[in-house]
Amino acid sequence: MLTARDDDFRLVRRHVAELAGWFADQAGWRLTVDAGTARLLKKPAALDDATRPARAPKTKVPFTRRRYVLLCLALAVLERSDSQITLGRLAEGVLTGATDPALAQAGITFGMARREERADLVAVVRLLLSWDVLTRVQGDEDAFVADGGNDVLYDLDRRVSGGLLATSRGASTVTATSFTERLAVLAAEPLPETEDLRLRSLRHAMTRRLLDDPVVYYAELTEAERAYLVSQRVGITRRIAEFTGLVPELRAEGIAMADPDDTLTDVHLPEPGTDGHVTLLIATMIATDGIAPTVRDLTRFVQTQAKVHASHWRKTATAPGAAADLAEQAVTTLEALKLVVRIPDDHGQTRIHPRSALMRFAVAEPTIKKA
């Protein structure tokens, strides 16, 4: 979603015909543009990828199940609200919605008495602020978290809130009960009835994977997807490269679309700062040693590295518990980039196994050849 506040909005409006045509033809995604918003209605490449959670804008902490429920309740309140709303009125509406018996049966409750509960609501509000659904007019959320006072006033942009939902059908029409089934129905597309439609569906699915995922491994695909991608990989990757500037890397295990300008990704490696350095060190260690450590093993590794790099890591890196947090964050980043995978072993421990693409970070002693 882009709004008129975004620098790229005018570029999208200027090239809307070409953009909309390419996304529709190659990925089956719909681009809608009006005077104030541009929304690319993407369909997910895979429904089981949990590496891109919503995050609290201020703390970057991943949303919990409870916060996702509050987000849905807040959007429902905003759908019926005026063009301006206060944080207090939003909280009242969410409290009313939270009394639904179905939520209680699912173990979701919400109140305003505890600081943690108010912090959850504020995290949702700040996410809506980052999406330009809301614009702060007056007030500050921190005081609300502290004692529930000092109300905050917001403007509501209905064009943005109305364009958020990107599903094949309305959620209220889904009768399935389990999360997995409901998600599948929400994202389901018509089954192709002809060979041409089947091939187009495969082209859309593979293009989405190559645009969305850092690496597409053949082993993760269905037999039909794998056969199609292997036979059409040159054409598909060429079209993506021409349109996006991504550079294809075709390997025996799969395909990666590298971003030489580092502008089309939400997760970076290498990345500046302590977190980025830790992630790079862990990636290099796992790839070079060819091992599958536990997070505890990596925590000890980070503790050792913190002493070596104390002069340029942030001071809190040596605080109690910091090494465990840094190790976990590094593994989360490597998972999101599809460079490692967590697999439980026979002893009840979860080990971090390297994937093929991680091997680019392996370091070996140089070999000097005589003339």
C-alpha positions in Angstrom: 0.0 0.0 0.0 1.3 3.4 -1.0 -0.4 6.7 -0.2 0.2 10.2 -1.6 2.6 10.8 1.2 5.0 8.2 -0.2 7.8 9.3 -2.6 7.1 6.5 -5.0 3.3 7.1 -5.3 3.6 9.5 -8.3 5.9 7.1 -10.1 3.3 4.3 -9.7 0.5 6.6 -11.0 2.6 7.6 -14.0 3.3 4.0 -14.9 0.1 2.4 -13.7 -0.8 0.8 -17.0 2.5 -1.0 -17.4 2.7 -2.0 -13.8 -0.9 -3.3 -13.6 -0.5 -5.2 -16.8 2.7 -7.0 -15.8 1.6 -7.9 -12.3 -1.7 -9.3 -13.7 -0.2 -11.3 -16.5 2.9 -12.7 -14.7 1.8 -13.0 -11.1 -2.0 -12.8 -11.1 -1.8 -9.8 -8.7 -4.2 -6.8 -9.1 -2.9 -3.2 -8.8 -5.5 -0.6 -7.9 -4.6 3.1 -8.0 -6.8 6.2 -7.2 -6.1 9.8 -6.4 -4.7 9.0 -3.0 -3.7 5.3 -2.8 -2.0 2.6 -4.7 -2.6 -1.0 -3.6 -1.0 -4.1 -4.9 -3.4 -6.9 -3.9 -0.9 -9.8 -3.7 -1.8 -13.4 -3.2 0.7 -15.2 -1.0 3.3 -17.4 -2.6 3.0 -19.9 0.3 0.5 -20.1 3.2 2.9 -21.7 5.7 5.6 -19.1 5.8 5.7 -17.7 9.3 8.9 -15.7 8.8 7.2 -12.3 8.1 5.0 -11.5 11.1 3.6 -8.1 11.7 5.9 -6.3 14.1 5.3 -3.5 16.6 6.8 -0.4 14.8 8.6 0.9 17.9 10.0 -2.3 19.4 10.1 -4.6 16.3 8.6 -7.4 18.5 6.5 -9.8 16.4 2.8 -9.7 16.9 1.3 -12.3 19.2 -2.0 -14.1 18.5 -3.7 -11.7 20.9 -2.4 -8.6 19.0 -3.6 -10.0 15.7 -7.1 -10.4 17.2 -7.0 -6.8 18.5 -5.9 -5.6 15.1 -9.0 -7.2 13.5 -11.2 -5.8 16.2 -9.8 -2.3 15.8 -10.3 -2.4 12.0 -13.9 -3.5 12.6 -14.4 -0.5 15.0 -12.9 1.9 12.4 -15.2 0.6 9.7 -18.1 2.0 11.6 -16.5 5.1 13.1 -16.5 8.8 12.1 -13.6 10.4 10.2 -12.0 11.2 13.6 -11.6 8.9 16.5 -9.9 9.0 19.9 -7.8 6.2 21.4 -10.3 5.9 24.2 -13.3 5.4 21.9 -11.3 2.9 19.9 -10.5 1.0 23.1 -14.2 1.0 24.1 -15.2 -0.4 20.7 -12.5 -3.1 20.9 -13.7 -4.0 24.4 -17.2 -4.4 23.1 -16.1 -6.6 20.3 -13.9 -8.7 22.6 -17.0 -9.8 24.5 -17.9 -12.2 21.6 -18.3 -15.7 23.1 -16.3 -17.2 20.2 -13.2 -15.2 21.3 -13.6 -16.4 24.9 -13.9 -20.0 23.7 -10.7 -19.5 21.8 -8.9 -18.3 24.9 -8.8 -14.6 23.9 -9.8 -12.0 26.5 -9.1 -8.3 26.6 -9.4 -5.6 29.2 -7.9 -2.2 29.9 -6.9 -2.5 33.6 -3.4 -3.8 33.1 -0.5 -1.9 31.4 0.3 -4.9 29.2 -3.2 -4.9 27.8 -3.0 -1.2 27.0 0.4 -1.7 25.4 -1.1 -4.4 23.1 -3.7 -2.0 21.9 -1.1 0.8 21.4 1.1 -1.6 19.4 -1.9 -2.2 17.1 -2.6 1.6 16.8 1.0 2.3 15.9 0.9 -0.3 13.2 -2.2 1.4 11.8 -0.3 4.7 12.0 2.6 3.2 10.0 0.1 2.0 7.4 -1.4 5.6 7.2 -4.8 4.2 8.2 -4.6 6.6 11.1 -2.9 10.0 11.4 -2.2 11.3 14.9 -3.7 14.8 15.4 -3.1 15.4 19.1 -1.8 13.4 22.1 0.7 10.7 22.9 0.2 6.9 23.2 2.9 6.5 25.9 0.8 8.3 28.6 -2.1 6.1 27.7 0.0 3.0 28.2 1.3 4.3 31.6 -2.0 5.1 33.3 -4.9 4.9 30.7 -5.2 8.7 30.6 -4.2 11.4 28.2 -6.5 10.5 25.2 -5.1 10.7 21.7 -7.0 12.0 18.6 -6.6 10.5 15.2 -7.8 11.2 11.6 -9.0 8.1 9.8 -8.3 7.5 6.1 -11.1 5.2 4.8 -9.5 4.8 1.4 -6.5 3.1 3.1 -8.5 1.0 5.6 -10.9 -0.1 2.9 -8.0 -1.3 0.7 -6.2 -3.4 3.3 -8.1 -6.7 2.9 -6.5 -8.8 0.1 -8.5 -12.0 0.1 -10.4 -14.0 -2.6 -13.6 -13.8 -0.5 -15.0 -12.1 2.6 -14.0 -13.7 5.9 -17.6 -13.8 7.1 -18.5 -16.2 4.2 -16.0 -18.8 5.3 -17.6 -21.7 7.2 -14.4 -23.7 7.9 -13.4 -23.7 11.6 -9.7 -24.5 11.8 -7.1 -21.8 11.1 -5.4 -23.7 8.3 -8.6 -24.4 6.5 -9.9 -20.8 6.9 -6.6 -19.4 5.6 -6.7 -21.8 2.6 -10.3 -20.8 1.7 -9.5 -17.1 2.0 -6.6 -17.4 -0.4 -8.2 -20.0 -2.7 -8.4 -19.3 -6.5 -10.6 -21.0 -9.1 -9.3 -24.3 -10.3 -8.0 -24.2 -13.9 -10.3 -26.0 -16.3 -8.1 -26.1 -19.4 -4.5 -26.8 -20.1 -3.8 -23.1 -20.9 -5.4 -22.0 -17.6 -3.4 -24.7 -15.7 -0.1 -23.4 -17.2 -1.1 -19.8 -16.5 -1.8 -20.8 -12.9 1.6 -22.4 -12.6 3.3 -19.4 -14.1 1.6 -17.1 -11.5 2.5 -19.4 -8.6 6.2 -19.7 -9.6 6.5 -16.0 -10.4 5.0 -15.2 -6.9 7.5 -17.5 -5.3 10.5 -15.9 -7.1 9.3 -12.4 -6.3 8.5 -13.1 -2.6 11.0 -15.7 -1.5 14.8 -15.1 -1.3 15.4 -18.7 -2.5 13.0 -21.2 -4.2 14.2 -24.7 -3.5 12.9 -27.4 -6.0 12.4 -29.8 -3.0 9.7 -27.5 -1.6 7.6 -27.5 -4.7 4.9 -30.0 -5.8 5.8 -32.3 -8.7 3.8 -30.2 -11.2 5.4 -26.9 -9.9 8.9 -28.4 -10.0 8.5 -29.7 -13.6 7.1 -26.4 -14.8 9.8 -24.2 -13.1 12.7 -26.4 -14.3 11.4 -26.3 -17.9 10.5 -22.5 -17.9 13.1 -21.1 -15.5 15.1 -19.2 -18.1 12.0 -17.4 -19.4 10.5 -16.7 -16.0 13.7 -15.4 -14.5 14.5 -13.3 -17.6 11.1 -11.6 -17.4 11.5 -10.9 -13.7 15.0 -9.6 -14.2 13.9 -7.2 -17.0 11.1 -5.9 -14.9 12.6 -5.6 -11.4 16.4 -5.5 -11.8 16.8 -8.7 -9.8 19.6 -11.0 -10.9 18.8 -14.8 -11.2 21.0 -17.4 -9.8 20.1 -20.9 -11.2 21.5 -23.7 -9.2 20.9 -27.5 -9.0 18.9 -27.1 -5.8 16.8 -24.2 -6.9 16.7 -20.5 -7.9 17.5 -17.3 -6.1 16.8 -13.8 -7.3 19.6 -11.6 -6.0 19.0 -7.9 -5.3 22.3 -6.1 -6.2 20.9 -2.7 -5.1 19.5 -4.1 -1.8 16.3 -2.2 -2.2 13.6 -4.8 -2.7 14.0 -6.8 0.5 12.7 -6.4 4.1 15.5 -8.6 5.5 19.1 -7.7 4.8 22.3 -9.7 5.0 24.9 -8.4 5.4 23.4 -5.6 7.5 25.1 -2.8 9.5 25.2 -2.8 13.3 25.6 -5.4 16.0 22.7 -7.5 15.0 23.8 -7.7 11.4 27.4 -8.6 12.4 26.2 -11.3 14.7 24.0 -12.8 12.0 26.9 -12.8 9.5 29.3 -14.4 12.0 26.8 -17.2 12.8 26.1 -17.7 9.1 29.8 -18.0 8.4 30.4 -20.4 11.3 27.5 -22.8 10.4 28.5 -22.8 6.7 32.2 -23.2 7.3 31.9 -25.9 10.0 29.0 -27.7 8.4 27.4 -28.3 11.7 23.8 -28.0 13.1 24.1 -26.2 16.4 21.4 -25.5 18.9 20.4 -21.9 19.9 22.2 -22.6 23.2 25.4 -23.4 21.2 25.0 -20.2 19.3 24.5 -18.2 22.5 27.8 -19.4 23.8 29.4 -18.5 20.4 27.9 -15.0 20.6 29.2 -14.6 24.2 32.7 -15.4 23.0 32.4 -13.1 20.0 31.1 -10.2 22.2 34.5 -10.2 23.9 36.4 -10.2 20.7 34.3 -7.4 19.1 33.5 -5.4 22.3 35.1 -2.2 20.8 32.5 -1.9 18.0 29.5 -3.8 19.2 26.8 -1.9 21.2 27.5 -1.8 24.9 24.4 -3.8 25.8 25.7 -6.8 23.8 27.5 -8.1 26.9 24.5 -7.6 29.3 22.9 -10.7 30.9 20.7 -12.4 28.4 21.8 -10.3 25.5 23.7 -13.1 23.8 20.7 -15.4 23.8 18.6 -12.6 22.2 21.2 -11.8 19.6 21.5 -15.5 18.7 17.7 -16.0 18.4 17.4 -12.9 16.3 20.2 -14.1 14.0 18.5 -17.5 13.5 15.2 -15.7 12.8 16.9 -13.6 10.1 18.6 -16.6 8.5 15.2 -18.5 8.6 13.5 -15.6 6.8 16.2 -15.6 4.1 15.7 -19.4 3.8 19.3 -20.1 4.7 18.7 -22.3 7.7 15.9 -24.4 9.0 15.1 -25.6 12.6 14.7 -29.3 13.0 14.1 -31.2 16.3 16.6 -34.0 16.9 16.1 -37.3 18.7 17.0 -35.8 22.1 14.3 -33.2 22.2 16.5 -30.3 21.1 16.0 -28.1 18.1 19.0 -27.8 15.8 19.8 -25.1 13.3 20.5 -26.9 10.0 22.2 -25.1 7.1 20.4 -25.0 3.7 22.1 -25.0 0.4 22.2 -21.3 -0.2 24.0 -20.7 3.1 27.1 -22.3 1.7 28.0 -19.0 -0.1 29.0 -17.7 3.4 31.6 -20.5 4.0 35.1 -19.4 4.5 38.2 -21.6 3.7 41.9 -21.1 3.9 43.3 -19.6 0.7 45.1 -22.0 -1.6 48.2 -20.5 -3.3 49.1 -22.3 -6.5 52.6 -22.2 -7.8 53.2 -20.8 -11.2 
